[in-house]
């Protein structure tokens, strides 16, 4: 038995020992806590023999489908499911796309501390689900937009005001479409964005042309230039980060290249916060 197989068996045995048989309608006296192997196999819709072999490190590597069935049968959390795949196959499972309406209060408080650096949290479909006051000042005030309009592609291709502040809209649009395509595929959200793509193709011939080119680019680090109505021409360096535990979410932080621009943003943020009730964003 290999160390890898033994680790998988130990993990499976540990997780089934934590489950209460009565919760699942299993009865009878037991010498050990938790579910029996055949009960896990029944819940996972696989043969008891095959499951027993997995715990014993026999029978070869299981398929992703079998691992997903076992994860459901053992009621594994998402981190536990990922660990199961790493033990069995040496790779994480395919990402399950989840629609998101917001972020944790802790993450919101974190990005709010960046008083001179605009910060956004976006989904794989490029919906903006969180932002800080600096982003409201520099990018656009997302509070004033309906939730369905807080999508970077909708703003870039369908909002003239957003288009006008881009220093090089053509290059930006091409880059965004390529990065969007890559994010969607990585998150397994291809079917979920069909309606959005159809909508944008109908609304913008430019988007339709770029989408048909099938370009794919990485969105990691770079420079963004804007023609801001108050700050003038500004240059921002940006970096993207995956949100821990939610690889389909991306945190993007923009840092002003010019320190004087950072100070002006900070001053505008201060005035913006003072104008809000109780000095807090609604």
Buried (B, 14 or more C-beta within 10 A) or exposed (E): EEEBBBBBBEBBBEBBEEBEBEEBEBEEEEEEEBBBBBBBBBBBEBEBEBBBBBBBBEEEBBEBEBBBBBBEBBEBEBEEBBBBBBBBBEEEBEBEBBEBEEBEEEBBEBBBEBBBBBBBBBBBBBBBBBBBBBBBBBBBEBEEBEEEBBBBBBBBBBEEEBBEBBBEBEEBBBBBBBBBBBBBEBBBBEEBBEEBBEBBBEEBEBBBEBBEEEBBBEBEEBEBBBEBEEBEEBBBBBEBEEBEEBBBBBBBBBBBEEEEBBEBBBEBBEEBBEEEEEEEBE
